[in-house]
């Protein structure tokens, strides 16, 4: 078995972390692999540092037939058995290689977004192309949304994303750091409420800020942290924060690579996405023993069961989110109950289980 992983993202978000986990777990089982990703991407740097075979390419335009031809040649010359396309553009290149240059290797497509497959000709063509052997959905919600667009919906498979539980080996309160409180000079009597996600449209930080505003107006003693890099809306969110005079209560930390260290310091995760494939930040919170209030977006409800592993609210409903935050903070018994249930649930969402399920798909689709 020889797996070629194709990723076209320059940045590092949840999807790229899942690719890294998958590669590492497959390597433990002796699976030969190669990664192709953009020159200068974070994934390329990660692979080189980890000693993973990687080849960079210059990202040009979305229908680059020269790159598709190069992809076909690489598969032939190296006896690749499966091409795993980890994002939409990677999927496009794989199908172009099949349609124009006779790539005959099984293509596995990963789908991490929860909106319907487009109705344009390109989307219909590439999702129904015979070279696509499986479409891996990271939640059952995605599978249901994608099914109507497929002539063969049986090609859809659900493999939930997984996390590294070893990063959260202990949640002992006595071992919690004070990195965030120290770095941002947060008062000791303030509750730390955070979201861990890129500041991108689908993460709906507008609702996060609006929820913070309602809580602050109610005298709620908290500091709100947006932990994530700029996904295109940072300037707009900063403007909103200042327009509401919340600049000392809602702070943007930017991307951090010490989430495992700082997450146990957070008192509550406020997850406000309006669309979401699954939400691995929720899994991290579960593992770290951090209680969760979230919106019922996409696959989130497959993780956050209202009243069992967290509290759920409607998408965009800042008043309901603010009420849920207050309820949870003021009820230590409920906090403990949710945290215990969440800790049990997250045991089923590990990187090892995710990789095992993907490996099974490779074996099922092998020539």
N, C-alpha and C positions, 0 to 999 in steps of 0.2 A: 504494500500500500504506500502510495506517495501522494500527499495532499498538497495542492497549491492553494494558499490563502491569498485572496485578492482584496485589498482594502484601498479606498481612494480618499480617505479623510486625512487632512493635515493635522487637525487638532486631536485632543485626547478627551473623550467623553466616555459614557458608560459602555457604548458599543466597542470601542477600542480596548477598554479594560477586559471585556469579555473575550475578545480575540486573543489577548495576551494570556488570559487564564486557559483558554482552550489549547493554545499552542504548548504551553508549559505542561498541561496534563497529558496531552498526546505524546509529548517527548518522553515523559516518564514511562510510557508504555512502548517506547521504541519505534514510534511511527515516524517515518521519514516525511519531512515537511519543508516547504519553501514559502516565504512571504514575499509578495510584490506589493509595494506601497509607494506613495509619492516621495521623491527626494526631499529631505529636510523635514519630513513629518515626524511627529512625536513617536509614532509606532516604529518607524525606521530606527530611530535612536534607541528605543527600548530593545528592539531585536538585536541590534549590534552589541549593546551592553550585555544582553543575556546570552550571547553566543548563538542566536538563532539565524539560520540561513535566510538572508534577506537581499532583495534587489530593488533598488529605487527606480522610479521612472518620472519623467517630467510630465506633469499634468497639463494637458493642453485643452482640448474641447471634448464635449460629451460623446461625439460620434466619430472619434479618431480611429479610422480603419487601420492606420499603420500600427497603432498600439494593439488593436485586436489581432492583427496578423502576427505580431511579435508574441502575443499571448499563445496563439495556436502553435507557433514554432517551439516555444518553450515547453509546452505540454508534450509535443511529439518527441523532441530531442531528449527529454528527461524521463520519459515513460511515466508521466503523471497519471495517476488513476482517478483522481477527483479534483475538480476545481470548485473551491468554496468561495462564493461571492458574498462578502460581508456587508455590502451596502447597495443602494439602488444603482449607482453608476457602475460599480463592479459587475452587477447583474447585467447591465446594458452591454459592457465590453465582452462578457462571456458569451452572450447571445450573438453579438456581432461576429465573434470569432467562429461560432458554429454556422451561422447563416452564410457568411461570405468566404470563409476559409476552411470549412469542413472540420471544425473541432468536433470530435466525437466522444469526448470524455463526459461522464456524468457531472452536471453542474448542480451544486447545492446552494440555494439562495437563502440568506438570513434576512428576515423581515422583523424590524424592531419598532416600527411606527404603527399607530392604531387607527389611522384614517383609511378609508376605502382605496382600493387600487384605482388609479386614474382610468378614465373612459377614453382617453386619446388612443390613437392607433399604436403608438410605440409601447405604451403600457400593456395594452391587450396582447400585442405581439410577443413581447418578451416574457410575460408571465405564462403564456400558453405555448411557448416554444417547446418542442419535444426534447431538446437537450437538457431542459430543467427537470431533474429527477425528483427533487424534494424542495419544498419551500418551508423553512424552519421558522415558526412563529414563536416569539418569546412569551406569549400569553394566549390563553384560549380565546380571549376577546379579539385579538388580532386574527386568529384563525377564522372566527365567525364573520368578521368584517371583510376578510379577503376572499372567502369562499364563493360569493356570487359572481366574481369576475373570472373564475376559472372553469374551463371545460372539464378538467379533471381535479375536482376539489380533494380527492383522496391523496393527492400529492402533498397536501398540507400536513405538517407535523408540528406538535407543540413541544418545545423544549424550553422550560423556564430558565432564565439567566441564573447564575449562581455566584456566590461570593466566597472569599477565603475566610473561613471562620477562625483560622489561626491568628488573624490580625486582631481579633477581639477575644483573646484567650482568657482575659479576666475583666470583670466589670466591678471589681471591688472598689467601693467609694473611697476607701482610704488611699487608693493608688491613682485616683483621678488627678490629672494635671490642672494647672491654672493658667495654661498658655494663653487662652483667649482673654480671660479677665485681665491678665497682666499686660498683654500686647495692646488691648484696646481700652485699658483703664476703666473697666466696667465695675460699677459699684457692687460691693459684696452682697447687698440686699436685693440686687436685681436678678430676676429669673432670666436664664439664657434661652431664648427661642430662636431657632435657626432653620433655614432651608439649605440643603446641600445640592446645588444644581447650577448649571450654567445659566447666566442671565440671558435667556433666549425666549422668544415669543411663546412657545408652547408651555414653558414653565410658569407663566402667568405671575410674574413678580408684582404686577399691578395689584392683584388681589392680596398678595403677601403684605404689601405696603398699606393697602386699605384696611386689612385686618389689624395690622399694628396700630394704625391711627385710632380705630375704634377702641382698642384695649388701652391705649395711652390716655384717651379722653375719659375713660372710666377709672383712671387712677391706677391702672395695673402696673406694678413695678417690674418692668422687663426691658431688656435690650434685645433687639432683633438683628440677627446676622444673616446676610445673604452670602453664603460661601460657595463661590463658583466663578469661573472666568466669564469674560464678556462673550455672549452668544449673539450679539447684535442689538441688545436693548439697554446696555448699561447707561448710556447717556440719558435715555428717556426715563429710566428708573431713578437715576440721580436727580433729574429735574423734578420728578414727582415727589421725591423725599423732601427736597428743599422747599417745594411749593406748599407742603403740608407742615413745614417747620419741624421735621422729624430727624434732622441731620445728626442729632446727638443720641437718637434712640434706634435708628435703623442704619446699620453699617454694612458696607460692602467690603468684604475681605479680599476679593479676587480669588484666583485658583490657589488651592493649597494642596500640598502633597503629604500632609501629615494628618489626614482625616482620622485614621485609626487612633491617633494620640488625642486629638481634640474632641472627637465625637462623644466620648463618655462624660465630658465636662458639660455638654449641652443638657438642659433640663427638659426640652421638648422639641421635637422635629415638627415643623409646620410645613407641610408639603402641598403646594397650591396649584399644581399643573392643571391645564385645561385639556391637554391630550397627553397620553403616556402609554408606552408599550407595556411596561411592567413597573419599573422604578426601583433600581438596585440600591439607591440611597435609603429606601425603606428597609431593605434587607440588612444594610449596615446598621441602621438604628435598632432593629430587632436584636441583632447580635450583640450590640453594645448596651442593651438594656435601657434604651432611650424611648420614652413613650411618644406616640405618634398621633397627630391630627392631620388628616389628609382629605383631599377632594376625590370623589369617586370618578376619576378619569381613566378611560381605557382599561388596562389590566390591573389597576391599583387595587380594585376590590378583590382580586385573587390573592392579595397579600393582606390587606387591611380589612378584617372582618369587623364590622361595627359592633362595639361593645365587647369584642373578644380579643382582638390583637391591636386595636386602635379605635379611633373615632373617625367616622366618615361624614363628609358634608357634600352638598351639591357644588359643582364647579362654579367658581366665581362668586360664591355666597359668603362675602366677608362677615356679615353679622353672625351667621351660623358658625363660621370658623372661630370668630372671637369668643362666642359663647362656649364652644367646645374646648377651647384653650383654657378658659377660666374654670370650667367644670373639672377638667383633668388636673390642673395645677392644684385646685382646692380639695382634691379627693385622693389622698395617698393610698388608700385601699384599692381604688380603681387603678391607679398607676401600677401598683404591684401586680394586680391581676392581669392587666394588659401586657406588662413586661414579661411575666412568666409564660403566658400563652404565646407571645411573639417569639420568645426564645425557643420554645418547643417547635414552632412552625418553621423557623429559619433553618432548622436542621435538614429540611427537605430541599433547600435551595442552596446547595453548595457547588463550588466549581467542579468538584469531582463528579457529582451526579450529572451536571450539565455536560461535561466532556464524555462521560460514559454513554449518555443518550445520543450525542452526536456521532460517536464512534460506531454505535449500532446502526445509525443511518448510513454511514459510509459503507458498512459491510452489506447492508441490504441493497444498496444501489451499485455495488461493484460489478464490473463487467465479467 
